[in-house]
């Protein structure tokens, strides 16, 4: 295998273990002043492979050719932990909708009974941008590690990261708040927030407590200084609606699981558009 490294691009050529782009997936290069490493996905694990420990300065100004050393390289694997973050490959669709099962049953005399039949849960439907094979293979390895829902994902919306008022001035939203109490099931009293924090209807916030995660939509917000009163939907469940829970305003996380059978990866013009669904699993 040979790598050609230019000023701003990395090219991959040759074979590894007899496969052109197979069992070992190349995902990038990391280098510093003394060494260059290749980042690989080997059997579902991210690994770092030492390529070269010195450079020849004339090539640094033009083009550097690197080859694997003759001896067997040492590969150090990084253990996978769950819940796993989403693959950072770019998404064209990231729908995030609340499934709130309510059944309406006519009961006569022009009356209708409404009953909530299940707890509400968020459902995410994602579609990646078109991926080359090595990118697709890395995403598929991620999906297979989840075992059709037996293992979990830490979902953070890839598009919506900050409250609407903090797209530019992000610092006030970066500081987490502290949950003081919950009234009427969904009215949160929060303190220890940045005085510059501004929340509006439609923003998302998260709660974290003892390994449990909640994500909700703001429907109303008020307060000043370091104190806010925020109404959210759906109401947070008991495991997170506890005093001293952490309140996140930036990229709040939610534990989800794959929806079995939702994985699809059609190929067109040599690229793969991967789609899958996740469902909240607190």
DRENBA-581360 format. One record per residue (C-alpha): x negated, y negated, z negated; residue in one letter. Coordinates in steps of 0.05 Angstrom, whole numbers. Each point is the difference from the previous one (the first is absolute). Layout:
<nodes>
<node><X>X</X><Y>Y</Y><Z>Z</Z><res>a</res></node>
...
</nodes>
This chain:
<nodes>
<node><X>0</X><Y>0</Y><Z>0</Z><res>x</res></node>
<node><X>-26</X><Y>-70</Y><Z>17</Z><res>x</res></node>
<node><X>26</X><Y>-68</Y><Z>-23</Z><res>x</res></node>
<node><X>-11</X><Y>-64</Y><Z>38</Z><res>x</res></node>
<node><X>7</X><Y>-60</Y><Z>-45</Z><res>x</res></node>
<node><X>6</X><Y>-70</Y><Z>30</Z><res>x</res></node>
<node><X>9</X><Y>-67</Y><Z>-33</Z><res>x</res></node>
<node><X>75</X><Y>7</Y><Z>-9</Z><res>x</res></node>
<node><X>20</X><Y>69</Y><Z>28</Z><res>x</res></node>
<node><X>-12</X><Y>72</Y><Z>-17</Z><res>x</res></node>
<node><X>2</X><Y>55</Y><Z>54</Z><res>x</res></node>
<node><X>4</X><Y>75</Y><Z>-14</Z><res>x</res></node>
<node><X>-28</X><Y>51</Y><Z>49</Z><res>x</res></node>
<node><X>-19</X><Y>73</Y><Z>-1</Z><res>x</res></node>
<node><X>27</X><Y>57</Y><Z>-43</Z><res>x</res></node>
<node><X>4</X><Y>21</Y><Z>-73</Z><res>x</res></node>
<node><X>5</X><Y>74</Y><Z>-17</Z><res>x</res></node>
<node><X>17</X><Y>15</Y><Z>72</Z><res>x</res></node>
<node><X>62</X><Y>-45</Y><Z>3</Z><res>x</res></node>
<node><X>5</X><Y>-63</Y><Z>43</Z><res>x</res></node>
<node><X>49</X><Y>-34</Y><Z>-48</Z><res>x</res></node>
<node><X>25</X><Y>57</Y><Z>-43</Z><res>x</res></node>
<node><X>-10</X><Y>29</Y><Z>-69</Z><res>x</res></node>
<node><X>-43</X><Y>-57</Y><Z>-25</Z><res>x</res></node>
<node><X>31</X><Y>-68</Y><Z>14</Z><res>x</res></node>
<node><X>-44</X><Y>-62</Y><Z>5</Z><res>x</res></node>
<node><X>34</X><Y>-61</Y><Z>-32</Z><res>x</res></node>
<node><X>-55</X><Y>-52</Y><Z>-5</Z><res>x</res></node>
<node><X>-70</X><Y>-21</Y><Z>-18</Z><res>x</res></node>
<node><X>-27</X><Y>-34</Y><Z>-63</Z><res>x</res></node>
<node><X>-70</X><Y>-29</Y><Z>-2</Z><res>x</res></node>
<node><X>-45</X><Y>-43</Y><Z>-43</Z><res>x</res></node>
<node><X>-72</X><Y>-23</Y><Z>4</Z><res>x</res></node>
<node><X>-30</X><Y>68</Y><Z>-12</Z><res>x</res></node>
<node><X>49</X><Y>53</Y><Z>26</Z><res>x</res></node>
<node><X>58</X><Y>16</Y><Z>45</Z><res>x</res></node>
<node><X>57</X><Y>48</Y><Z>-16</Z><res>x</res></node>
<node><X>56</X><Y>29</Y><Z>41</Z><res>x</res></node>
<node><X>69</X><Y>6</Y><Z>-32</Z><res>x</res></node>
<node><X>33</X><Y>65</Y><Z>18</Z><res>x</res></node>
<node><X>64</X><Y>39</Y><Z>-17</Z><res>x</res></node>
<node><X>-19</X><Y>72</Y><Z>-14</Z><res>x</res></node>
<node><X>57</X><Y>47</Y><Z>-19</Z><res>x</res></node>
<node><X>42</X><Y>-57</Y><Z>-25</Z><res>x</res></node>
<node><X>-55</X><Y>-32</Y><Z>-42</Z><res>x</res></node>
<node><X>-35</X><Y>-65</Y><Z>15</Z><res>x</res></node>
<node><X>-75</X><Y>12</Y><Z>2</Z><res>x</res></node>
<node><X>-63</X><Y>-43</Y><Z>9</Z><res>x</res></node>
<node><X>-56</X><Y>28</Y><Z>43</Z><res>x</res></node>
<node><X>-70</X><Y>-30</Y><Z>-2</Z><res>x</res></node>
<node><X>-23</X><Y>-13</Y><Z>72</Z><res>x</res></node>
<node><X>-65</X><Y>-39</Y><Z>-6</Z><res>x</res></node>
<node><X>-42</X><Y>-30</Y><Z>-56</Z><res>x</res></node>
<node><X>-41</X><Y>-51</Y><Z>40</Z><res>x</res></node>
<node><X>8</X><Y>-45</Y><Z>60</Z><res>x</res></node>
<node><X>-47</X><Y>-23</Y><Z>54</Z><res>x</res></node>
<node><X>7</X><Y>-76</Y><Z>2</Z><res>x</res></node>
<node><X>-4</X><Y>-10</Y><Z>77</Z><res>x</res></node>
<node><X>64</X><Y>41</Y><Z>8</Z><res>x</res></node>
<node><X>37</X><Y>-41</Y><Z>-52</Z><res>x</res></node>
<node><X>1</X><Y>-58</Y><Z>48</Z><res>x</res></node>
<node><X>26</X><Y>41</Y><Z>58</Z><res>x</res></node>
<node><X>28</X><Y>70</Y><Z>-8</Z><res>x</res></node>
<node><X>-16</X><Y>53</Y><Z>-52</Z><res>x</res></node>
<node><X>3</X><Y>74</Y><Z>16</Z><res>x</res></node>
<node><X>8</X><Y>47</Y><Z>-59</Z><res>x</res></node>
<node><X>-5</X><Y>75</Y><Z>-2</Z><res>x</res></node>
<node><X>13</X><Y>50</Y><Z>-55</Z><res>x</res></node>
<node><X>-64</X><Y>24</Y><Z>-35</Z><res>x</res></node>
<node><X>-25</X><Y>70</Y><Z>15</Z><res>x</res></node>
<node><X>14</X><Y>26</Y><Z>-70</Z><res>x</res></node>
<node><X>71</X><Y>15</Y><Z>-23</Z><res>x</res></node>
<node><X>33</X><Y>-65</Y><Z>-22</Z><res>x</res></node>
<node><X>28</X><Y>-7</Y><Z>-70</Z><res>x</res></node>
<node><X>75</X><Y>-15</Y><Z>-1</Z><res>x</res></node>
<node><X>31</X><Y>-27</Y><Z>-63</Z><res>x</res></node>
<node><X>77</X><Y>7</Y><Z>-4</Z><res>x</res></node>
<node><X>45</X><Y>-50</Y><Z>-35</Z><res>x</res></node>
<node><X>56</X><Y>35</Y><Z>-38</Z><res>x</res></node>
<node><X>72</X><Y>-16</Y><Z>21</Z><res>x</res></node>
<node><X>45</X><Y>-26</Y><Z>-54</Z><res>x</res></node>
<node><X>76</X><Y>-5</Y><Z>0</Z><res>x</res></node>
<node><X>42</X><Y>-40</Y><Z>11</Z><res>x</res></node>
<node><X>-38</X><Y>-17</Y><Z>64</Z><res>x</res></node>
<node><X>1</X><Y>-68</Y><Z>34</Z><res>x</res></node>
<node><X>27</X><Y>-8</Y><Z>70</Z><res>x</res></node>
<node><X>-51</X><Y>9</Y><Z>56</Z><res>x</res></node>
<node><X>-26</X><Y>-68</Y><Z>22</Z><res>x</res></node>
<node><X>11</X><Y>9</Y><Z>75</Z><res>x</res></node>
<node><X>49</X><Y>-55</Y><Z>17</Z><res>x</res></node>
<node><X>76</X><Y>7</Y><Z>5</Z><res>x</res></node>
<node><X>50</X><Y>-27</Y><Z>51</Z><res>x</res></node>
<node><X>60</X><Y>20</Y><Z>-43</Z><res>x</res></node>
<node><X>6</X><Y>2</Y><Z>-76</Z><res>x</res></node>
<node><X>74</X><Y>0</Y><Z>-16</Z><res>x</res></node>
<node><X>14</X><Y>2</Y><Z>-75</Z><res>x</res></node>
<node><X>73</X><Y>10</Y><Z>-17</Z><res>x</res></node>
<node><X>38</X><Y>16</Y><Z>-63</Z><res>x</res></node>
<node><X>42</X><Y>64</Y><Z>1</Z><res>x</res></node>
<node><X>55</X><Y>-15</Y><Z>-50</Z><res>x</res></node>
<node><X>52</X><Y>57</Y><Z>6</Z><res>x</res></node>
<node><X>69</X><Y>-26</Y><Z>-17</Z><res>x</res></node>
<node><X>63</X><Y>39</Y><Z>18</Z><res>x</res></node>
<node><X>67</X><Y>-34</Y><Z>14</Z><res>x</res></node>
<node><X>61</X><Y>43</Y><Z>-14</Z><res>x</res></node>
<node><X>72</X><Y>-25</Y><Z>13</Z><res>x</res></node>
<node><X>43</X><Y>17</Y><Z>-60</Z><res>x</res></node>
<node><X>69</X><Y>-23</Y><Z>23</Z><res>x</res></node>
<node><X>39</X><Y>-64</Y><Z>-13</Z><res>x</res></node>
<node><X>-50</X><Y>-36</Y><Z>46</Z><res>x</res></node>
<node><X>-56</X><Y>12</Y><Z>-52</Z><res>x</res></node>
<node><X>-70</X><Y>25</Y><Z>16</Z><res>x</res></node>
<node><X>-47</X><Y>30</Y><Z>-51</Z><res>x</res></node>
<node><X>-74</X><Y>-15</Y><Z>9</Z><res>x</res></node>
<node><X>-50</X><Y>48</Y><Z>-33</Z><res>x</res></node>
<node><X>-75</X><Y>1</Y><Z>1</Z><res>x</res></node>
<node><X>-17</X><Y>72</Y><Z>15</Z><res>x</res></node>
<node><X>-76</X><Y>-3</Y><Z>-6</Z><res>x</res></node>
<node><X>-54</X><Y>-45</Y><Z>-27</Z><res>x</res></node>
<node><X>-23</X><Y>-53</Y><Z>51</Z><res>x</res></node>
<node><X>-67</X><Y>14</Y><Z>34</Z><res>x</res></node>
<node><X>-44</X><Y>-37</Y><Z>50</Z><res>x</res></node>
<node><X>-14</X><Y>33</Y><Z>67</Z><res>x</res></node>
<node><X>-59</X><Y>-22</Y><Z>44</Z><res>x</res></node>
<node><X>-2</X><Y>15</Y><Z>75</Z><res>x</res></node>
<node><X>-68</X><Y>-13</Y><Z>31</Z><res>x</res></node>
<node><X>-28</X><Y>2</Y><Z>71</Z><res>x</res></node>
<node><X>-74</X><Y>-11</Y><Z>12</Z><res>x</res></node>
<node><X>-30</X><Y>-39</Y><Z>57</Z><res>x</res></node>
<node><X>-25</X><Y>46</Y><Z>57</Z><res>x</res></node>
<node><X>-59</X><Y>39</Y><Z>-27</Z><res>x</res></node>
<node><X>-59</X><Y>34</Y><Z>33</Z><res>x</res></node>
<node><X>-11</X><Y>73</Y><Z>-17</Z><res>x</res></node>
<node><X>-50</X><Y>-11</Y><Z>-57</Z><res>x</res></node>
<node><X>48</X><Y>-50</Y><Z>-34</Z><res>x</res></node>
<node><X>59</X><Y>47</Y><Z>11</Z><res>x</res></node>
<node><X>-39</X><Y>59</Y><Z>-29</Z><res>x</res></node>
<node><X>-17</X><Y>-40</Y><Z>-63</Z><res>x</res></node>
<node><X>73</X><Y>-20</Y><Z>-10</Z><res>x</res></node>
<node><X>23</X><Y>72</Y><Z>11</Z><res>x</res></node>
<node><X>-51</X><Y>24</Y><Z>-52</Z><res>x</res></node>
<node><X>29</X><Y>-51</Y><Z>-49</Z><res>x</res></node>
<node><X>71</X><Y>25</Y><Z>15</Z><res>x</res></node>
<node><X>-19</X><Y>73</Y><Z>-7</Z><res>x</res></node>
<node><X>-31</X><Y>-14</Y><Z>-68</Z><res>x</res></node>
<node><X>69</X><Y>-22</Y><Z>-24</Z><res>x</res></node>
<node><X>29</X><Y>70</Y><Z>14</Z><res>x</res></node>
<node><X>68</X><Y>-24</Y><Z>25</Z><res>x</res></node>
<node><X>15</X><Y>-36</Y><Z>-64</Z><res>x</res></node>
<node><X>-32</X><Y>43</Y><Z>-54</Z><res>x</res></node>
<node><X>-51</X><Y>-57</Y><Z>-9</Z><res>x</res></node>
<node><X>12</X><Y>-74</Y><Z>-5</Z><res>x</res></node>
<node><X>-16</X><Y>-65</Y><Z>36</Z><res>x</res></node>
<node><X>-12</X><Y>-69</Y><Z>-29</Z><res>x</res></node>
<node><X>40</X><Y>-44</Y><Z>48</Z><res>x</res></node>
<node><X>-18</X><Y>-73</Y><Z>8</Z><res>x</res></node>
<node><X>36</X><Y>-36</Y><Z>56</Z><res>x</res></node>
<node><X>-51</X><Y>-11</Y><Z>56</Z><res>x</res></node>
<node><X>32</X><Y>-66</Y><Z>23</Z><res>x</res></node>
<node><X>31</X><Y>-33</Y><Z>-62</Z><res>x</res></node>
<node><X>-54</X><Y>-12</Y><Z>-52</Z><res>x</res></node>
<node><X>18</X><Y>-65</Y><Z>-35</Z><res>x</res></node>
<node><X>62</X><Y>-39</Y><Z>-21</Z><res>x</res></node>
<node><X>26</X><Y>-46</Y><Z>55</Z><res>x</res></node>
<node><X>-26</X><Y>-63</Y><Z>-34</Z><res>x</res></node>
<node><X>-71</X><Y>27</Y><Z>-6</Z><res>x</res></node>
<node><X>-19</X><Y>18</Y><Z>71</Z><res>x</res></node>
<node><X>-55</X><Y>-52</Y><Z>-3</Z><res>x</res></node>
<node><X>-10</X><Y>-15</Y><Z>-73</Z><res>x</res></node>
<node><X>-5</X><Y>71</Y><Z>-25</Z><res>x</res></node>
<node><X>-36</X><Y>-9</Y><Z>-66</Z><res>x</res></node>
<node><X>62</X><Y>-12</Y><Z>-44</Z><res>x</res></node>
<node><X>30</X><Y>66</Y><Z>23</Z><res>x</res></node>
<node><X>-63</X><Y>40</Y><Z>-12</Z><res>x</res></node>
<node><X>8</X><Y>-5</Y><Z>-75</Z><res>x</res></node>
<node><X>45</X><Y>54</Y><Z>-30</Z><res>x</res></node>
<node><X>54</X><Y>-16</Y><Z>-49</Z><res>x</res></node>
<node><X>25</X><Y>35</Y><Z>-63</Z><res>x</res></node>
<node><X>71</X><Y>26</Y><Z>-7</Z><res>x</res></node>
<node><X>32</X><Y>-26</Y><Z>-65</Z><res>x</res></node>
<node><X>70</X><Y>29</Y><Z>5</Z><res>x</res></node>
<node><X>56</X><Y>22</Y><Z>48</Z><res>x</res></node>
<node><X>72</X><Y>-26</Y><Z>-6</Z><res>x</res></node>
<node><X>62</X><Y>28</Y><Z>35</Z><res>x</res></node>
<node><X>-43</X><Y>54</Y><Z>32</Z><res>x</res></node>
<node><X>-34</X><Y>-44</Y><Z>52</Z><res>x</res></node>
<node><X>-17</X><Y>-69</Y><Z>-29</Z><res>x</res></node>
<node><X>-74</X><Y>-1</Y><Z>-17</Z><res>x</res></node>
<node><X>-31</X><Y>-47</Y><Z>-50</Z><res>x</res></node>
<node><X>-74</X><Y>-8</Y><Z>19</Z><res>x</res></node>
<node><X>-56</X><Y>-39</Y><Z>-33</Z><res>x</res></node>
<node><X>-75</X><Y>-9</Y><Z>11</Z><res>x</res></node>
<node><X>9</X><Y>-20</Y><Z>73</Z><res>x</res></node>
<node><X>-40</X><Y>-53</Y><Z>36</Z><res>x</res></node>
<node><X>33</X><Y>-68</Y><Z>-8</Z><res>x</res></node>
<node><X>-3</X><Y>-10</Y><Z>75</Z><res>x</res></node>
<node><X>39</X><Y>64</Y><Z>16</Z><res>x</res></node>
<node><X>61</X><Y>-12</Y><Z>44</Z><res>x</res></node>
<node><X>51</X><Y>56</Y><Z>12</Z><res>x</res></node>
<node><X>60</X><Y>-2</Y><Z>47</Z><res>x</res></node>
<node><X>56</X><Y>47</Y><Z>19</Z><res>x</res></node>
<node><X>-27</X><Y>55</Y><Z>45</Z><res>x</res></node>
<node><X>-69</X><Y>5</Y><Z>-32</Z><res>x</res></node>
<node><X>-23</X><Y>68</Y><Z>-25</Z><res>x</res></node>
<node><X>-28</X><Y>13</Y><Z>-69</Z><res>x</res></node>
<node><X>-24</X><Y>63</Y><Z>-34</Z><res>x</res></node>
<node><X>0</X><Y>28</Y><Z>-70</Z><res>x</res></node>
<node><X>-52</X><Y>49</Y><Z>-27</Z><res>x</res></node>
<node><X>3</X><Y>37</Y><Z>-66</Z><res>x</res></node>
<node><X>-33</X><Y>65</Y><Z>-23</Z><res>x</res></node>
<node><X>-13</X><Y>25</Y><Z>71</Z><res>x</res></node>
<node><X>70</X><Y>-18</Y><Z>25</Z><res>x</res></node>
<node><X>12</X><Y>-50</Y><Z>55</Z><res>x</res></node>
<node><X>61</X><Y>-41</Y><Z>22</Z><res>x</res></node>
<node><X>10</X><Y>-47</Y><Z>58</Z><res>x</res></node>
<node><X>58</X><Y>-48</Y><Z>6</Z><res>x</res></node>
<node><X>28</X><Y>-59</Y><Z>40</Z><res>x</res></node>
<node><X>6</X><Y>-67</Y><Z>-34</Z><res>x</res></node>
<node><X>72</X><Y>-26</Y><Z>4</Z><res>x</res></node>
<node><X>-9</X><Y>-59</Y><Z>-46</Z><res>x</res></node>
<node><X>-58</X><Y>-33</Y><Z>-37</Z><res>x</res></node>
<node><X>-7</X><Y>-57</Y><Z>-49</Z><res>x</res></node>
<node><X>-47</X><Y>-27</Y><Z>-53</Z><res>x</res></node>
<node><X>-63</X><Y>-41</Y><Z>-5</Z><res>x</res></node>
<node><X>-69</X><Y>-1</Y><Z>-31</Z><res>x</res></node>
<node><X>-21</X><Y>72</Y><Z>-15</Z><res>x</res></node>
<node><X>71</X><Y>27</Y><Z>-9</Z><res>x</res></node>
<node><X>48</X><Y>26</Y><Z>54</Z><res>x</res></node>
<node><X>69</X><Y>31</Y><Z>-1</Z><res>x</res></node>
<node><X>9</X><Y>44</Y><Z>61</Z><res>x</res></node>
<node><X>61</X><Y>40</Y><Z>23</Z><res>x</res></node>
<node><X>-17</X><Y>60</Y><Z>43</Z><res>x</res></node>
<node><X>33</X><Y>56</Y><Z>39</Z><res>x</res></node>
<node><X>4</X><Y>57</Y><Z>-9</Z><res>x</res></node>
<node><X>-2</X><Y>1</Y><Z>-76</Z><res>x</res></node>
<node><X>-65</X><Y>29</Y><Z>-26</Z><res>x</res></node>
<node><X>4</X><Y>69</Y><Z>-32</Z><res>x</res></node>
<node><X>-14</X><Y>10</Y><Z>-73</Z><res>x</res></node>
<node><X>-71</X><Y>26</Y><Z>9</Z><res>x</res></node>
<node><X>-25</X><Y>-68</Y><Z>24</Z><res>x</res></node>
<node><X>51</X><Y>-47</Y><Z>-31</Z><res>x</res></node>
<node><X>-40</X><Y>-4</Y><Z>-64</Z><res>x</res></node>
<node><X>-31</X><Y>-57</Y><Z>-38</Z><res>x</res></node>
<node><X>-72</X><Y>-14</Y><Z>20</Z><res>x</res></node>
<node><X>7</X><Y>33</Y><Z>68</Z><res>x</res></node>
<node><X>-46</X><Y>-32</Y><Z>52</Z><res>x</res></node>
<node><X>36</X><Y>-44</Y><Z>52</Z><res>x</res></node>
<node><X>-33</X><Y>-4</Y><Z>69</Z><res>x</res></node>
<node><X>14</X><Y>-55</Y><Z>50</Z><res>x</res></node>
<node><X>-53</X><Y>19</Y><Z>51</Z><res>x</res></node>
<node><X>2</X><Y>65</Y><Z>40</Z><res>x</res></node>
<node><X>43</X><Y>37</Y><Z>-52</Z><res>x</res></node>
<node><X>-8</X><Y>75</Y><Z>5</Z><res>x</res></node>
<node><X>52</X><Y>55</Y><Z>0</Z><res>x</res></node>
<node><X>-10</X><Y>75</Y><Z>-7</Z><res>x</res></node>
<node><X>33</X><Y>36</Y><Z>59</Z><res>x</res></node>
<node><X>0</X><Y>69</Y><Z>32</Z><res>x</res></node>
<node><X>2</X><Y>22</Y><Z>72</Z><res>x</res></node>
<node><X>69</X><Y>16</Y><Z>29</Z><res>x</res></node>
<node><X>-9</X><Y>72</Y><Z>24</Z><res>x</res></node>
<node><X>4</X><Y>7</Y><Z>75</Z><res>x</res></node>
<node><X>-7</X><Y>-74</Y><Z>14</Z><res>x</res></node>
<node><X>-71</X><Y>3</Y><Z>30</Z><res>x</res></node>
<node><X>-4</X><Y>-13</Y><Z>75</Z><res>x</res></node>
<node><X>-60</X><Y>-16</Y><Z>43</Z><res>x</res></node>
<node><X>18</X><Y>-7</Y><Z>74</Z><res>x</res></node>
<node><X>-59</X><Y>-11</Y><Z>47</Z><res>x</res></node>
<node><X>2</X><Y>-49</Y><Z>58</Z><res>x</res></node>
<node><X>-58</X><Y>-25</Y><Z>43</Z><res>x</res></node>
<node><X>-50</X><Y>34</Y><Z>-46</Z><res>x</res></node>
<node><X>27</X><Y>-35</Y><Z>-63</Z><res>x</res></node>
<node><X>41</X><Y>26</Y><Z>-58</Z><res>x</res></node>
<node><X>58</X><Y>-38</Y><Z>-32</Z><res>x</res></node>
<node><X>9</X><Y>31</Y><Z>-68</Z><res>x</res></node>
<node><X>66</X><Y>-7</Y><Z>-37</Z><res>x</res></node>
<node><X>22</X><Y>26</Y><Z>-68</Z><res>x</res></node>
<node><X>46</X><Y>-16</Y><Z>-58</Z><res>x</res></node>
<node><X>-11</X><Y>-6</Y><Z>-75</Z><res>x</res></node>
<node><X>51</X><Y>1</Y><Z>-56</Z><res>x</res></node>
<node><X>-6</X><Y>-30</Y><Z>-70</Z><res>x</res></node>
<node><X>-18</X><Y>52</Y><Z>-52</Z><res>x</res></node>
<node><X>-13</X><Y>-34</Y><Z>-68</Z><res>x</res></node>
</nodes>
